[in-house]
């Protein structure tokens, strides 16, 4: 056997290091939880429940003909969602529809896990559907990030996108009806949702607002105009209860604690002022040019 030259040794070592980095990166990505831990699931109002982690939100809307789950966290936090659904007394196999706010890994990464466990149909906007089906690949993201996704260091197992909806479409599972509002800006397909829930003799308007912030790693030419339009749309939606894909933004824990002592446990979640403040803050970021 010929002895390896110094150059060949260096090449071999380089290849081994590269393989180790890719393999290690894939392992880290597969086990990524983004600092998330389990959170107590709870009813927000009527048939609307929180089933997410400490900060990455996920919601369950229940109905007699099947349930809906909105957002899925990371691949590894999907198991927390399923545990929360079971703790509330519901069966993951009764989930018939999966919805999504946006396709980044902290909100779309767990969809495949939930889809495999439930057999549910996944609905997404056109732009989000393309990214979800590509395991989180986004044509607007910086090339180095996309390259890491292509080699498996980033990204997530791609779910099966069963249906694509248009802005303004209403999607139904029995009596459950959610209206999709494509509020682009954070991503091109970012989707906010509006739907009613009943609390006793009153019907409350719920808005799940998509992120309006801009990431420095993901920009596109029409982004500012999209954000302007999206803010107008969000301001036009009546909201008694509002939530977002990150629980800290809408006060999950504070409102949950307040509900435990309230005469009507739904009342602490009724927060139209907080909704307007969320939109005002997003508009201030737009005007200042702030990016994350």
PERA-V537428 format. One record per residue. N is the residue number from 0. RES is the residue in three letters. PSI is psi in radians with two decimals (NA if undefined). Layout:
n->N res->RES psi->PSI
n->N res->RES psi->PSI
This chain:
n->0 res->UNK psi->2.27
n->1 res->UNK psi->2.55
n->2 res->UNK psi->2.50
n->3 res->UNK psi->2.38
n->4 res->UNK psi->2.85
n->5 res->UNK psi->-0.69
n->6 res->UNK psi->-0.72
n->7 res->UNK psi->-0.64
n->8 res->UNK psi->-0.78
n->9 res->UNK psi->-0.70
n->10 res->UNK psi->-0.78
n->11 res->UNK psi->-0.77
n->12 res->UNK psi->-0.72
n->13 res->UNK psi->-0.74
n->14 res->UNK psi->-0.71
n->15 res->UNK psi->-0.71
n->16 res->UNK psi->-0.75
n->17 res->UNK psi->-0.76
n->18 res->UNK psi->-0.69
n->19 res->UNK psi->-0.71
n->20 res->UNK psi->-0.76
n->21 res->UNK psi->-0.83
n->22 res->UNK psi->-0.75
n->23 res->UNK psi->-0.69
n->24 res->UNK psi->-0.71
n->25 res->UNK psi->-0.69
n->26 res->UNK psi->-0.78
n->27 res->UNK psi->-0.77
n->28 res->UNK psi->-0.69
n->29 res->UNK psi->-0.45
n->30 res->UNK psi->0.17
n->31 res->UNK psi->2.29
n->32 res->UNK psi->-0.05
n->33 res->UNK psi->0.60
n->34 res->UNK psi->0.22
n->35 res->UNK psi->2.52
n->36 res->UNK psi->3.01
n->37 res->UNK psi->2.54
n->38 res->UNK psi->2.56
n->39 res->UNK psi->2.17
n->40 res->UNK psi->2.69
n->41 res->UNK psi->2.77
n->42 res->UNK psi->2.28
n->43 res->UNK psi->-0.92
n->44 res->UNK psi->2.41
n->45 res->UNK psi->-2.10
n->46 res->UNK psi->0.41
n->47 res->UNK psi->2.13
n->48 res->UNK psi->2.67
n->49 res->UNK psi->2.23
n->50 res->UNK psi->0.34
n->51 res->UNK psi->-2.93
n->52 res->UNK psi->-2.89
n->53 res->UNK psi->-0.60
n->54 res->UNK psi->-0.67
n->55 res->UNK psi->1.99
n->56 res->UNK psi->2.66
n->57 res->UNK psi->2.55
n->58 res->UNK psi->2.58
n->59 res->UNK psi->2.26
n->60 res->UNK psi->2.07
n->61 res->UNK psi->2.64
n->62 res->UNK psi->2.85
n->63 res->UNK psi->-0.34
n->64 res->UNK psi->0.21
n->65 res->UNK psi->2.82
n->66 res->UNK psi->2.87
n->67 res->UNK psi->2.38
n->68 res->UNK psi->2.26
n->69 res->UNK psi->2.01
n->70 res->UNK psi->2.70
n->71 res->UNK psi->0.05
n->72 res->UNK psi->-2.82
n->73 res->UNK psi->2.90
n->74 res->UNK psi->-0.65
n->75 res->UNK psi->-0.30
n->76 res->UNK psi->-0.14
n->77 res->UNK psi->-0.58
n->78 res->UNK psi->-0.54
n->79 res->UNK psi->-0.67
n->80 res->UNK psi->-0.80
n->81 res->UNK psi->-0.68
n->82 res->UNK psi->-0.67
n->83 res->UNK psi->-0.71
n->84 res->UNK psi->-0.77
n->85 res->UNK psi->-0.68
n->86 res->UNK psi->-0.54
n->87 res->UNK psi->-0.13
n->88 res->UNK psi->0.24
n->89 res->UNK psi->2.82
n->90 res->UNK psi->2.25
n->91 res->UNK psi->-0.51
n->92 res->UNK psi->-0.19
n->93 res->UNK psi->-0.04
n->94 res->UNK psi->2.06
n->95 res->UNK psi->-0.28
n->96 res->UNK psi->2.40
n->97 res->UNK psi->2.32
n->98 res->UNK psi->2.90
n->99 res->UNK psi->2.55
n->100 res->UNK psi->-0.82
n->101 res->UNK psi->2.78
n->102 res->UNK psi->0.19
n->103 res->UNK psi->2.77
n->104 res->UNK psi->-0.48
n->105 res->UNK psi->-0.09
n->106 res->UNK psi->-0.49
n->107 res->UNK psi->-0.18
n->108 res->UNK psi->-0.53
n->109 res->UNK psi->0.05
n->110 res->UNK psi->-0.69
n->111 res->UNK psi->-0.72
n->112 res->UNK psi->-0.82
n->113 res->UNK psi->-0.65
n->114 res->UNK psi->-0.73
n->115 res->UNK psi->-0.63
n->116 res->UNK psi->-0.55
n->117 res->UNK psi->-0.52
n->118 res->UNK psi->0.23
n->119 res->UNK psi->2.75
n->120 res->UNK psi->2.38
n->121 res->UNK psi->2.23
n->122 res->UNK psi->2.45
n->123 res->UNK psi->2.71
n->124 res->UNK psi->2.86
n->125 res->UNK psi->-0.90
n->126 res->UNK psi->-0.74
n->127 res->UNK psi->-0.66
n->128 res->UNK psi->-0.74
n->129 res->UNK psi->-0.75
n->130 res->UNK psi->-0.75
n->131 res->UNK psi->-0.79
n->132 res->UNK psi->-0.30
n->133 res->UNK psi->0.28
n->134 res->UNK psi->0.48
n->135 res->UNK psi->-0.01
n->136 res->UNK psi->2.29
n->137 res->UNK psi->2.10
n->138 res->UNK psi->-0.32
n->139 res->UNK psi->-0.10
n->140 res->UNK psi->2.76
n->141 res->UNK psi->2.51
n->142 res->UNK psi->-0.74
n->143 res->UNK psi->-0.64
n->144 res->UNK psi->-0.72
n->145 res->UNK psi->-0.67
n->146 res->UNK psi->-0.69
n->147 res->UNK psi->-0.60
n->148 res->UNK psi->-0.72
n->149 res->UNK psi->-0.56
n->150 res->UNK psi->0.08
n->151 res->UNK psi->0.07
n->152 res->UNK psi->-0.66
n->153 res->UNK psi->-3.12
n->154 res->UNK psi->-3.02
n->155 res->UNK psi->2.86
n->156 res->UNK psi->2.14
n->157 res->UNK psi->2.27
n->158 res->UNK psi->2.94
n->159 res->UNK psi->2.02
n->160 res->UNK psi->2.00
n->161 res->UNK psi->-0.58
n->162 res->UNK psi->2.56
n->163 res->UNK psi->2.40
n->164 res->UNK psi->2.85
n->165 res->UNK psi->2.81
n->166 res->UNK psi->2.25
n->167 res->UNK psi->-0.14
n->168 res->UNK psi->2.53
n->169 res->UNK psi->2.23
n->170 res->UNK psi->2.35
n->171 res->UNK psi->2.50
n->172 res->UNK psi->1.74
n->173 res->UNK psi->-2.25
n->174 res->UNK psi->-0.16
n->175 res->UNK psi->2.25
n->176 res->UNK psi->2.04
n->177 res->UNK psi->2.34
n->178 res->UNK psi->2.27
n->179 res->UNK psi->2.31
n->180 res->UNK psi->1.89
n->181 res->UNK psi->1.79
n->182 res->UNK psi->1.34
n->183 res->UNK psi->2.76
n->184 res->UNK psi->-0.99
n->185 res->UNK psi->-0.86
n->186 res->UNK psi->2.89
n->187 res->UNK psi->-0.58
n->188 res->UNK psi->0.20
n->189 res->UNK psi->2.28
n->190 res->UNK psi->2.22
n->191 res->UNK psi->2.70
n->192 res->UNK psi->2.48
n->193 res->UNK psi->2.48
n->194 res->UNK psi->2.73
n->195 res->UNK psi->2.61
n->196 res->UNK psi->2.63
n->197 res->UNK psi->2.27
n->198 res->UNK psi->1.71
n->199 res->UNK psi->-2.11
n->200 res->UNK psi->0.19
n->201 res->UNK psi->2.55
n->202 res->UNK psi->2.20
n->203 res->UNK psi->2.43
n->204 res->UNK psi->2.21
n->205 res->UNK psi->2.40
n->206 res->UNK psi->2.18
n->207 res->UNK psi->1.86
n->208 res->UNK psi->2.28
n->209 res->UNK psi->2.70
n->210 res->UNK psi->2.37
n->211 res->UNK psi->0.00
n->212 res->UNK psi->2.84
n->213 res->UNK psi->2.32
n->214 res->UNK psi->2.41
n->215 res->UNK psi->-0.40
n->216 res->UNK psi->0.01
n->217 res->UNK psi->1.72
n->218 res->UNK psi->2.79
n->219 res->UNK psi->2.76
n->220 res->UNK psi->-0.67
n->221 res->UNK psi->0.17
n->222 res->UNK psi->-0.79
n->223 res->UNK psi->-0.78
n->224 res->UNK psi->-0.67
n->225 res->UNK psi->-0.74
n->226 res->UNK psi->-0.68
n->227 res->UNK psi->-0.86
n->228 res->UNK psi->-0.74
n->229 res->UNK psi->-0.68
n->230 res->UNK psi->-0.66
n->231 res->UNK psi->-0.73
n->232 res->UNK psi->-0.86
n->233 res->UNK psi->-0.69
n->234 res->UNK psi->-0.47
n->235 res->UNK psi->-0.22
n->236 res->UNK psi->2.19
n->237 res->UNK psi->2.26
n->238 res->UNK psi->1.94
n->239 res->UNK psi->-0.82
n->240 res->UNK psi->2.35
n->241 res->UNK psi->2.59
n->242 res->UNK psi->2.96
n->243 res->UNK psi->3.11
n->244 res->UNK psi->-0.19
n->245 res->UNK psi->2.08
n->246 res->UNK psi->-0.53
n->247 res->UNK psi->-0.46
n->248 res->UNK psi->-0.60
n->249 res->UNK psi->0.09
n->250 res->UNK psi->0.70
n->251 res->UNK psi->-0.98
n->252 res->UNK psi->-0.76
n->253 res->UNK psi->-0.78
n->254 res->UNK psi->-0.63
n->255 res->UNK psi->-0.80
n->256 res->UNK psi->-0.77
n->257 res->UNK psi->-0.60
n->258 res->UNK psi->-0.44
n->259 res->UNK psi->-0.35
n->260 res->UNK psi->-0.02
n->261 res->UNK psi->2.58
n->262 res->UNK psi->-0.78
n->263 res->UNK psi->1.96
n->264 res->UNK psi->-0.20
n->265 res->UNK psi->-0.52
n->266 res->UNK psi->-0.70
n->267 res->UNK psi->-0.34
n->268 res->UNK psi->-0.19
n->269 res->UNK psi->1.96
n->270 res->UNK psi->1.09
n->271 res->UNK psi->-0.50
n->272 res->UNK psi->-0.73
n->273 res->UNK psi->-0.63
n->274 res->UNK psi->-0.80
n->275 res->UNK psi->-0.65
n->276 res->UNK psi->-0.66
n->277 res->UNK psi->-0.78
n->278 res->UNK psi->-0.72
n->279 res->UNK psi->-0.73
n->280 res->UNK psi->-0.69
n->281 res->UNK psi->-0.68
n->282 res->UNK psi->-0.67
n->283 res->UNK psi->-0.67
n->284 res->UNK psi->-0.70
n->285 res->UNK psi->-0.82
n->286 res->UNK psi->-0.62
n->287 res->UNK psi->-0.25
n->288 res->UNK psi->0.30
n->289 res->UNK psi->2.43
n->290 res->UNK psi->2.79
n->291 res->UNK psi->NA
